[in-house]
Structures are given as C-alpha cells and as structure tokens.
C-alpha cells in the first residue's frame, strides 16, 4: 500500500502524497513542539517539512521508512529555526499593579502549552513526556542534545537510526545523549489519572478557589514547593508564601471584580481559560502531584485561546 502511494506521489499525485504523510502529521507536530516549545513555530516547521518532503520525493530512495524520512526533515527544520530565530523571547507583559518581587526569573519565557486535542494517542502512553515541565526542561538544553534525547529516549529511535536523522555518527549521538541525560533536570510528579474522578475533584476545587480569589483555599491545595509562573513574563513565585503574596496583590488590584473561566486541557494536564470582564486574562495549566497542585502556569497570551477551543470573549 505504501509503495503504491509512493509511486503515485512521485508521479505528481498530491492526494497520494497526503495519504502517505497524513498519518504522521500529529506526531511530527508534537515532535517539533518539543524541540521549539511554541505552537506556531511547531506548525510552521511541520508545514515546511511536508513541503520539503513533497519537493524531495525524487531523491527519496526508500532505504529509510517514510516516518524516519519525515522525522529527519522535521528535525533539521527545527534546528535551523532555533539558529535562525536566535531564541528571542516575546515582549514580557508588565503587571498593571505593584507586584511583589518574584522569587526568580524563568529561563524559558517563550514556552507555550500544547492542546490535548492535538496530541496523538500514543503520546498518552508516557504522560511525563508531554508534561509542561518536561518540555520546559528540554528548552534549556543545547538544541542537538534536545534532538538526540527526544529521538532516542522519547520516540525510541535506535542510536544508528538517530545518527542518520542527525547526519552524524552513532558514537557522536551516544555522547550527546549522555550529556543531555546528565543535564536534564525535571521533578517527578505523580498526577492522578487523566480525566479520572480524583483529577476532576482537585481541579474543580482549585479552580473554584482561584476564580473566587479565596487565597487561603488556593494555598491549602498547593504542595509546599509549588510554583506560579506567567509566561512570557519571566517572573516566577516559588513556595506558598510567595504565591499567596502575589495572589493577594492581584485580588486587591481587581477590587472585587471576579474571574470567570472555561475548562481546557494542555500537555496532558488540566487547564482553564480565565476571563476578566469578559476579556481573556490568561490560560492556566495545572501541574498535579498526588492530591495537591505542584505548579500553576498562567500563560499571558490571548492568541492561545483559539488553539484550545476557548472563545475570545466570555462572561
């Protein structure tokens, strides 16, 4: 079947080409997102990959699988994009109130969430490989280390095949992979089952408290080492005392105006879109750990809402 489609595609049949590559589109987009950390960049990289594949059909000799061939093109496109863009972060929003001094500044201000609706089903086999904290940690590695780690440890490509995809030797990939593994720093979370009763209950209790500005109730649901981050703003608040200080300052500034919210999902995690006076006020993604919330990442980017099926106005 694949050979017949390839023959037709090489003859200029675009429908055959689409049938050949469409089964890999979602996993390619997730691959590009892991490398680039941003939804629009990942979508652009996939479109460039498919265009390059269409144009490169005459050179494809069939020694590698179509999947491997597409991953090779996509990985190259992502590495080129990182070099060309210079990883310039977007302009950081300025809080409209006198915010407390943050605990620290984030190192990856360009990170964006990934809609669960776009995840390939296979991604759910390893929750930690799509979790927001894992993708953030990947962005702090040198690009080729990120590519090697994702290809081998996440996607399961053998060293020899990963070396072909990266145009290098298996020995070089092994060394790059070892450095990436020794550098990568992530915290192991134990979230309740996605979509299960425990996750729903914890998410609903947290959302109610957050929307109602019940700071005490929010803090009671956090782990002791929880964090609050607000990309693309670099400010991060670590620990319950720092988070409480920020939430109180925010509530005082709003002077009784309350949020409304709509539920969503991102990176295999519960999320919700916030609205203030009917206007978008941040997409919040929760990192859960057992029966507590370990992280609150509030993305201050209105352009994200359509990706998650959220209305631009709600009230």
C-alpha positions as CSV (number, residue, x, y, z in Angstrom):
1,X,0.0,0.0,0.0
2,X,2.8,2.5,1.0
3,X,4.8,1.6,-2.1
4,X,1.8,2.1,-4.4
5,X,1.1,5.5,-2.7
6,X,4.8,6.5,-3.1
7,X,4.7,5.5,-6.8
8,X,1.6,7.7,-7.4
9,X,3.1,10.5,-5.3
10,X,6.3,10.5,-7.3
11,X,4.2,10.8,-10.4
12,X,2.7,14.0,-9.1
13,X,-0.4,12.7,-7.3
14,X,-0.9,15.1,-4.3
15,X,-3.8,13.0,-2.9
16,X,-1.5,10.0,-2.7
17,X,1.2,12.1,-1.0
18,X,-1.3,13.3,1.5
19,X,-2.4,9.7,2.3
20,X,1.3,8.8,2.7
21,X,2.2,11.6,5.2
22,X,-1.1,12.4,7.0
23,X,-0.8,9.5,9.5
24,X,2.4,11.2,10.8
25,X,1.3,14.8,10.9
26,X,0.2,14.9,14.6
27,X,3.3,13.2,15.9
28,X,5.5,15.4,13.7
29,X,3.8,18.5,15.2
30,X,4.4,17.2,18.7
31,X,8.0,16.4,17.9
32,X,8.5,20.0,16.6
33,X,6.8,21.4,19.6
34,X,9.1,19.5,22.0
35,X,12.1,21.0,20.1
36,X,10.8,24.5,19.7
37,X,8.5,25.0,22.7
38,X,5.9,27.1,20.8
39,X,2.7,26.1,18.9
40,X,3.0,28.4,15.9
41,X,6.7,27.6,15.4
42,X,5.8,23.9,15.5
43,X,3.0,24.3,13.0
44,X,5.3,26.3,10.7
45,X,8.0,23.6,11.0
46,X,5.5,20.8,10.0
47,X,4.3,22.8,7.0
48,X,7.9,23.3,5.9
49,X,8.7,19.6,6.5
50,X,5.8,18.5,4.3
51,X,6.6,21.0,1.6
52,X,10.3,19.8,1.6
53,X,9.2,16.2,1.5
54,X,6.9,16.8,-1.5
55,X,9.7,18.6,-3.3
56,X,12.3,15.9,-2.3
57,X,10.3,12.9,-3.4
58,X,12.6,12.2,-6.4
59,X,15.6,12.0,-4.1
60,X,13.9,9.7,-1.6
61,X,15.4,6.2,-2.2
62,X,13.3,4.3,0.2
63,X,16.2,3.0,2.3
64,X,14.6,4.6,5.4
65,X,10.9,4.4,6.3
66,X,8.7,7.3,5.4
67,X,8.3,8.1,9.1
68,X,12.1,8.2,9.6
69,X,12.5,10.3,6.4
70,X,9.9,12.8,7.7
71,X,11.5,13.0,11.1
72,X,14.9,13.7,9.5
73,X,13.4,16.6,7.6
74,X,11.5,17.9,10.6
75,X,14.4,17.7,13.0
76,X,16.6,19.7,10.5
77,X,13.9,22.3,10.1
78,X,13.6,22.7,13.9
79,X,17.4,23.0,14.4
80,X,17.6,25.6,11.6
81,X,14.7,27.5,13.1
82,X,16.4,27.7,16.5
83,X,19.6,29.0,14.9
84,X,17.8,31.5,12.6
85,X,15.4,32.9,15.3
86,X,18.1,33.3,17.9
87,X,15.5,32.3,20.5
88,X,14.4,35.9,21.1
89,X,11.7,35.9,23.7
90,X,8.4,37.8,23.1
91,X,7.9,41.1,24.9
92,X,7.1,40.4,28.5
93,X,3.8,41.9,29.8
94,X,4.0,44.4,32.6
95,X,1.7,43.8,35.6
96,X,-0.9,46.5,35.9
97,X,-0.3,46.6,39.7
98,X,2.6,46.8,42.1
99,X,3.5,43.1,42.1
100,X,5.8,41.6,44.8
101,X,9.4,40.8,44.0
102,X,9.5,37.4,42.2
103,X,11.4,34.5,43.7
104,X,13.3,34.1,40.5
105,X,13.2,34.7,36.8
106,X,12.2,31.9,34.3
107,X,14.8,30.8,31.8
108,X,12.3,29.8,29.1
109,X,9.9,32.8,28.6
110,X,8.9,31.7,25.1
111,X,7.3,28.4,26.2
112,X,3.6,27.8,25.2
113,X,1.2,25.0,26.2
114,X,0.1,22.3,23.8
115,X,-3.6,21.4,23.3
116,X,-4.6,17.9,24.3
117,X,-6.9,17.8,21.2
118,X,-3.8,17.8,19.0
119,X,-1.9,15.1,20.8
120,X,-1.5,11.7,19.0
121,X,-3.0,8.9,21.1
122,X,0.4,7.3,21.6
123,X,1.6,10.4,23.5
124,X,-0.6,9.4,26.4
125,X,1.4,6.2,27.0
126,X,4.0,8.4,28.8
127,X,2.4,11.4,30.5
128,X,5.8,12.8,31.6
129,X,6.9,13.1,28.0
130,X,4.3,15.7,27.2
131,X,4.1,17.4,30.6
132,X,4.7,21.1,30.5
133,X,7.7,20.8,33.0
134,X,9.4,18.3,30.7
135,X,9.0,20.5,27.6
136,X,10.4,23.4,29.6
137,X,13.4,21.4,30.7
138,X,14.1,20.4,27.1
139,X,14.3,24.1,26.1
140,X,17.2,24.6,28.4
141,X,19.4,22.0,26.7
142,X,21.6,22.8,23.7
143,X,19.5,22.1,20.6
144,X,21.3,19.0,19.3
145,X,21.2,17.5,22.8
146,X,17.4,18.1,22.9
147,X,17.0,16.5,19.4
148,X,19.1,13.4,20.4
149,X,17.2,12.9,23.7
150,X,13.8,13.3,22.0
151,X,14.6,11.0,19.2
152,X,16.1,8.2,21.3
153,X,14.5,8.5,24.8
154,X,11.1,9.8,23.8
155,X,10.5,8.4,20.3
156,X,12.6,5.2,20.7
157,X,14.8,5.5,17.6
158,X,17.9,3.3,17.8
159,X,21.2,5.1,18.0
160,X,22.2,4.2,14.5
161,X,18.9,5.5,13.1
162,X,19.0,8.6,15.2
163,X,22.6,9.2,13.9
164,X,21.2,9.1,10.3
165,X,18.5,11.5,11.2
166,X,21.0,13.9,12.7
167,X,23.6,13.4,10.0
168,X,26.3,12.2,12.4
169,X,27.7,9.0,13.8
170,X,26.2,6.7,16.4
171,X,29.2,7.4,18.7
172,X,28.5,11.1,18.5
173,X,24.8,10.6,19.3
174,X,25.7,8.4,22.2
175,X,27.9,11.1,23.7
176,X,25.4,13.9,23.0
177,X,22.7,11.7,24.6
178,X,24.8,11.1,27.7
179,X,25.4,14.8,28.2
180,X,21.7,15.5,27.7
181,X,20.6,12.9,30.3
182,X,23.1,14.2,32.8
183,X,22.0,17.8,32.4
184,X,18.2,17.4,32.1
185,X,16.5,18.3,35.4
186,X,12.9,17.5,35.9
187,X,10.8,16.9,39.0
188,X,8.9,13.6,39.0
189,X,5.3,14.3,39.6
190,X,2.6,11.7,40.4
191,X,-0.6,13.1,39.0
192,X,-3.9,11.3,39.4
193,X,-5.2,9.5,36.3
194,X,-6.0,11.9,33.5
195,X,-9.8,12.5,33.3
196,X,-10.4,10.5,36.4
197,X,-12.5,11.4,39.5
198,X,-9.5,12.4,41.6
199,X,-8.2,14.7,38.9
200,X,-11.6,16.3,38.3
201,X,-12.2,16.9,42.0
202,X,-8.8,18.5,42.7
203,X,-9.1,20.7,39.5
204,X,-12.6,21.8,40.4
205,X,-11.7,22.7,43.9
206,X,-8.6,24.6,42.8
207,X,-10.5,26.4,40.0
208,X,-13.3,27.5,42.3
209,X,-10.9,28.9,44.9
210,X,-8.7,30.6,42.3
211,X,-11.7,32.3,40.5
212,X,-13.2,33.4,43.8
213,X,-9.9,34.9,45.0
214,X,-10.0,32.6,48.0
215,X,-6.3,32.7,48.6
216,X,-6.4,30.6,51.7
217,X,-8.2,27.8,49.9
218,X,-5.8,28.0,46.9
219,X,-2.8,27.8,49.2
220,X,-4.3,24.8,51.1
221,X,-4.3,22.9,47.8
222,X,-0.7,23.5,46.9
223,X,2.4,21.5,47.7
224,X,5.0,23.2,49.9
225,X,7.3,23.7,47.0
226,X,4.7,24.8,44.4
227,X,5.4,27.5,41.8
228,X,3.4,30.1,40.0
229,X,4.8,31.2,36.6
230,X,3.3,33.6,34.0
231,X,5.0,33.2,30.6
232,X,6.0,35.2,28.6
233,X,6.6,37.3,31.8
234,X,9.8,36.0,33.4
235,X,8.5,36.3,36.9
236,X,8.2,33.1,39.0
237,X,7.0,32.7,42.5
238,X,8.2,29.7,44.4
239,X,6.6,28.4,47.6
240,X,3.2,29.1,49.2
241,X,4.2,32.4,50.9
242,X,5.4,34.0,47.7
243,X,2.4,32.7,45.7
244,X,0.0,34.0,48.4
245,X,1.6,37.4,48.3
246,X,1.2,37.7,44.5
247,X,-2.4,36.4,44.5
248,X,-3.4,38.9,47.2
249,X,-1.8,41.8,45.3
250,X,-3.7,40.7,42.2
251,X,-7.0,40.4,44.0
252,X,-6.6,43.9,45.7
253,X,-5.9,45.5,42.3
254,X,-9.1,44.0,40.8
255,X,-11.1,45.5,43.7
256,X,-13.8,42.8,43.8
257,X,-14.0,42.1,40.1
258,X,-14.1,38.3,39.9
259,X,-12.8,36.0,37.2
260,X,-14.9,33.6,35.1
261,X,-13.4,30.5,33.5
262,X,-13.8,27.9,30.8
263,X,-12.2,24.4,31.2
264,X,-9.5,23.2,28.8
265,X,-6.6,20.6,28.7
266,X,-3.0,21.1,27.8
267,X,0.1,18.8,27.8
268,X,-2.0,16.0,29.2
269,X,-2.8,18.3,32.2
270,X,-6.0,20.1,33.4
271,X,-6.3,23.7,32.4
272,X,-8.7,26.6,32.2
273,X,-9.1,29.9,30.4
274,X,-9.5,32.9,32.6
275,X,-11.7,35.9,31.7
276,X,-12.0,39.3,33.4
277,X,-14.9,41.5,32.4
278,X,-15.4,39.1,29.5
279,X,-11.9,39.5,28.1
280,X,-9.1,36.8,28.1
281,X,-7.0,37.0,31.3
282,X,-4.6,34.1,30.9
283,X,-4.7,30.3,30.1
284,X,-3.9,28.4,33.3
285,X,-2.3,24.9,33.2
286,X,-2.1,22.9,36.5
287,X,0.7,20.5,37.3
288,X,-0.8,18.0,39.8
289,X,1.1,15.8,42.2
290,X,-0.9,13.2,44.1
291,X,-3.7,15.2,45.8
292,X,-2.1,18.6,45.6
293,X,-1.2,21.2,42.9
294,X,2.5,21.4,42.4
295,X,2.6,24.1,39.7
296,X,0.4,26.9,38.3
297,X,1.5,28.2,34.9
298,X,-0.6,31.1,33.7
299,X,0.1,31.9,30.1
300,X,-0.5,35.6,29.4
301,X,-1.1,35.2,25.7
302,X,-4.5,35.9,24.3
303,X,-3.6,34.3,20.9
304,X,-3.6,30.8,22.6
305,X,-7.3,30.7,23.2
306,X,-8.5,29.6,19.7
307,X,-6.0,26.7,19.8
308,X,-7.8,25.4,22.9
309,X,-11.3,26.0,21.6
310,X,-11.8,28.8,24.0
311,X,-13.9,31.9,23.0
312,X,-12.2,35.3,22.7
313,X,-14.8,36.8,25.0
314,X,-16.9,35.2,27.7
315,X,-19.0,36.4,30.6
